[in-house]
Amino acid sequence: MAGAVLKTCARLLGAHLRQFGFEADGLVFRRYNSGGDVVIVELQPHRSFLGDTQFFVNLAFLLEPIWRHDGYPPGTRPDSSHGSWWERVNPADWVDGEDFVEQWVVADRAACATVTARLVARLGERLPVVLGWLDRDKLRQAVADGVPVGYETELWLLAEDGPSEELRAELFGSGSPDDAGVADVDRAIWAYAHRAGR
């Protein structure tokens, strides 16, 4: 029954997200820009022994060059675990001194519409900001304004401007790309910067 309830919630959420250009893929919803960057909303099942249906809601952003670097086979589509930035969309804000619950709880199929309406309202607080990141100028402005977009996102975005001393310092400190112990991803970002800077 839990699977059927979660699918009903996904169907209702998908109808709302379609208005924002998202495509449904089971419990994962994606919206791409023309460059291949993607915003992801995912319903992640959570085991419950109480007879209800529980799930987490993950919101993620992924730059296309990161996905390409990660080397997934053609036809593979990202989910929220691949995001270079992600956060949970919780049923309520955390309040100091109170129990905090991350998972959404649906008693039965009849409650799906009510829970999904609450979820849509919570997504409405954050989704417009993250969808804005699909525009490179808005993403760069978010970084300039100190908005957390994910450290990996910031590095790959900086690399798009070509190699720079700032990028070199972020990736290698005072060392060199050839030093032992440099992470492969840091070398890949540096190589991407050289290709992008041509």
C-alpha positions, -999 to 999 in steps of 0.1 A, spaced: 0 0 0 28 24 8 41 22 -28 7 30 -42 3 60 -18 37 73 -27 29 70 -65 -3 89 -60 16 117 -42 42 116 -71 14 119 -97 -2 148 -79 32 166 -75 41 158 -111 10 176 -123 21 207 -104 58 205 -115 48 201 -151 37 238 -150 74 247 -143 87 225 -172 96 194 -151 94 159 -166 83 131 -144 103 98 -141 88 78 -114 96 95 -81 121 119 -98 113 151 -116 138 170 -137 140 203 -155 169 209 -179 182 240 -195 196 240 -230 232 235 -217 222 203 -198 222 217 -163 193 203 -143 171 210 -113 159 178 -96 130 172 -72 129 136 -58 106 118 -35 128 94 -15 109 65 2 115 62 40 106 29 57 78 31 82 66 4 106 35 25 116 13 16 87 16 50 70 37 61 41 68 82 47 92 99 24 118 126 21 118 154 -5 151 163 -20 158 193 -41 190 193 -61 210 212 -88 236 197 -111 259 214 -136 262 195 -169 301 195 -168 300 177 -135 276 151 -148 298 146 -179 329 143 -158 313 117 -135 311 95 -166 278 78 -163 267 56 -192 246 72 -219 209 71 -211 215 73 -173 196 102 -158 206 120 -126 187 118 -93 192 141 -63 222 121 -50 241 133 -81 235 170 -73 264 194 -69 240 212 -45 210 197 -27 188 202 3 158 186 20 124 202 17 110 195 52 74 196 63 81 225 86 110 247 96 132 237 125 124 255 157 149 255 186 138 231 213 112 212 193 113 178 177 123 181 141 109 158 114 125 156 80 101 131 65 67 136 51 39 113 64 8 103 46 -18 83 65 -35 68 34 -44 75 -2 -72 99 8 -46 122 25 -24 124 -6 -40 156 -19 -36 174 14 0 164 19 9 172 -17 -7 207 -14 15 213 17 46 200 -2 38 223 -32 36 252 -8 70 243 8 86 238 -26 72 272 -37 94 289 -11 126 275 -26 120 262 -61 119 296 -79 154 305 -66 169 271 -76 152 273 -110 168 306 -115 202 289 -114 194 274 -148 203 308 -161 241 311 -160 240 349 -152 217 343 -123 238 314 -110 270 336 -112 251 364 -94 240 339 -67 277 329 -62 287 366 -61 260 373 -35 273 344 -13 243 322 -19 253 286 -11 251 268 -45 275 240 -36 313 242 -35 317 218 -65 292 240 -85 313 271 -77 346 254 -88 332 242 -121 315 275 -127 348 293 -121 366 269 -144 343 280 -173 361 313 -172 394 295 -180 424 289 -158 430 316 -132 451 321 -100 419 320 -80 409 286 -94 444 273 -90 445 283 -53 411 268 -47 421 235 -63 458 231 -53 465 256 -26 501 266 -30 509 234 -48 507 222 -84 483 201 -104 511 175 -107 516 171 -70 510 137 -55 477 135 -35 458 159 -57 423 146 -62 414 134 -97 383 157 -97 405 187 -91 427 178 -120 396 174 -141 383 208 -132 417 223 -140 417 206 -174 382 217 -180 393 253 -173 420 250 -199 395 237 -225 370 264 -216 395 292 -217 404 285 -254 
